[in-house]
Structures are given as C-alpha cells and as structure tokens.
Amino acid sequence: MKFTPIFDHKRPILIAGPCSAETEEQVLATAHGLKDSGIQMYRAGIWKPRTRPGAFEGVGTPGLKWLKRVKEETGLPVTTEVANAQHVYDCLKYGIDAFWIGARTTVNPFSVQEIADAMSGSDIPVIVKNPVNPDYKLWVGAIERLYKAGLTRIAAIHRGFSSYGDSKYRNVPRWQMAIDLMQEFPDLEVICDISHICGRRDILAETAQKAYDLNMDGLMVEVHPAPDTAWSDAAQQITPPQFIEMVNGLVRRHTTSTDPDYLIQIENYRSELDDLDEELIAIISRRMQLVREVGAIKKEKNIAVLQPERFRAMREALSRRAAKNELSPEFISMLLEAVHQESINQQEHIMNPQRAAAPERPAELWLND
C-alpha cells in the first residue's frame, strides 16, 4: 500500500479540540483559543459511543453546523468521528475536512467496510484509531479496507489498549504495536492520542514526549475551555493555554545525525547489543530445551501442563529481581507472558505431537515448568 500524506511535511502534526461538542459557544471558544497555537486540525466528537446507556452520547448532526462555523471563523480544518455510513454522508454535506474511525468501530470489520463503501470515490482523509484491544491485524485490516475502496489519504492514531489490572494509564500504550505499524508502512502518518492513553492530564506531557522520542508524526489532544465541567472525559482534557504551554515544552528529536563522534559511538553500542541479542537467543533456546524435557516427564507421569503455584512463586521472584535491576513491571510482565506462552506451545507439542500447531491459549494460562 502506498499512502498519500494527509498533512504537509511539517512535523509535528497537531490535532486538538474538545472530546465532545457540547454547545456552540463551547466549540467556538475552544477553537478561538487554539487558532494561533499551531495546530493543523481542530477535532470535536459529534457522535459519542459510550460504554453504558445514559451517558452523554453527543449532540449529533446539529454539531456539524458548529464545526462549519469553526472553519469559517478561524480557518482551521475540522475533523470528527464517524461510525457508520450515515455519519459519513452527514459530514460530507457539511464540508468536514477529515474523518476519524474510533477504537470501538475499528474492531468491527462490517462497520469499517460500511464506512469505506460510503467514502469510496471521495478524496476525504480518514484517520484510523487502533482497536480497543491489542489486535494488530484488526488495525491493519481496517486500513486495508479503506485502501481497497480507493482511499489513499489515510493515517493512523495510536490511542492505547484496554487492559485488565492496575496501570497509571487509562489505556496501556503498548508502544511496540505502533512501532510495528510504522515499520511496516513507513509512509503512513501515525499520530499519538495522548489523551486516551493517559486518561488524566498530569501525565500528558511525559507521554507526549515519549511519542516524540519514538518519532511519531504528531499528537491528538483533547482541549476544553473548562475541562472540569466537560460532559465527557473531563479528567483528561486541558485548557487551550495549558495545551500551548505543553506543546512548547516538548523536544522534537532528530531522526539521525552525521556527526562522526555520534556515528562511531552508536555503532560500537549497536555491535555490543547485537552480540547480547545472540546470547539471549541462545539462552532462550537452552531454556526451551529444558522445557521440552520437563514436558516429556509430565507426559510420562500424566501431569498437567499448568502448575499455578509454581508460576506464582516464579513470577514474584522474577518481579523482585526485575525491580532491583531497574526493569519496569510492564516489561517483565510482557516478557514472562511471551516466554511462557512459547513454553506452553512447546510442552503441548510434546503432550500432543499429532497436532501441527498448539492451540491458542488465554494469556493467563502460563506454563509453570
């Protein structure tokens, strides 16, 4: 797939505006507060898919008139979320400059296809948020459906993923999935929605800097003239002055350097890292050999693969060691999940050699060898 940039080549791309369009006054006040902030596009949710009925679900089509006024009074291009074909037709009628597909819609191929069919033949840019859960194929599949409908002005939004358990984030970033998308499609613009990742305004700046450090193309940020009184997602919104202050405090990194000292030093470190990676593969290979031997013993004695007490003890021990070695809990959790899922697959192959491949298992079914 070959994508056409939605925005000019100036980076970073900045998209900002309220989570929800609440009143015409609120929409226009936010827009005028952002007019000279350097944003490329103004955002506001018109239709709001909510988890439970009774929550504010957006003002609907009347809000499109407000976005039209934003364009007329400020000159800012405007964007809103669409979830079905009728939304697309309404937005086209009011001259909305770009659409985004939300995380709850990306998970449904039928809905994405409906939107793609409605947009076919148009040249309207569309931005695709990652699905609610960390399913890379669903994200790419949504982009492919739009592309096959003849659309090329496509970008992606990384907004984090739902997860079980405690986290400082509303939606855990899982940065590697966004990195994978950037590597697979180098000409696809990838924008980070820090508001939905954070869910709280006090960590917005550090998360924005992380996105810049990973060379993402820009940010989507929810901005409201009076965030604490917002009708939706109040805790993650900031005022226009706070937005401007945050953006001005961020550091945009260079992608590389021609400085000879840098090139020599980086090459030395990368060479050492390559050697360590080889050692890691060798260690994991030896571990899996032991795993297979344990599997053979379990098969002989008719012992189940899953040993919960063994895993709990091992997880606690490794978490303590990781903390002492300045490794984050998130990293050690993902590492354990990957290693133990592979261990499950290895032992199940021993237990059931007639199967060509081990079946999928939920992440909580860890191997305890």
KAKARA-V937423 format. One line per field, one symbol per residue. ss: DSSP state (H for helix, E for strand, L for the rest). phi: phi as a letter, one per 40 degrees, with the letter a starting at -180 (. if undefined). A space follows every 10 residues. Layout:
ss: ???
phi: ???
//
This chain:
ss: LLLLLLLLLL LLEEEEELLE LLLHHHHHHH HHHHLLLLLL EEELELLLLL LLLLLLLLLL LHHHHHHHHH HHHHLLEEEE EELLHHHHHH HHHLLLLEEE ELHHHHLLHH HHHHHHHHHL LLLLEEEEEL LLLLLHHHHH HHHHHHHHLL LLLEEEEELL ELLLLLLLLL LELLHHHHHH HHHHLLLLEE EEEHHHHHLL HHHHHHHHHH HHHLLLLEEE EEELLLHHHL LLLHHHLELH HHHHHHHHLL LLLLLLLLLH HHHHHHHHHH HHHHHHHHHH HHHHHHHHHH HHHHHHHHHH HLLLLLLHHH HHHHHHHHHH HHHHLLLLHH HHHHHHHHHH HHHHHHHHHH HLLLLLLLLL LLLLLLLLL
phi: .bbcdcbccc bccbbaicdb cbbccccccc cccbdbcgcc abbaccbbcb cbchccbgcg ddcccccccd cccbgccbaa cbbaccdccc ccccgccabb bccccdcbdc cccccccccd gbbccbbbcc cdccbccccc cccccccccg cbcbbbbcbg bcachcaccc bccfdccccd ccccbccccb bcccccccga ccbccccccd ccccgccibb bcbacadcbc cafccbcbcd cccccccccc bccccaaccd cccccccccc cccccccccd cccccccccc dccccccccc cfbcccbdcc cdcccccccc ccccbgbcdc cccccccccc cccddccccc cbccccaccc bdcccccbc
//
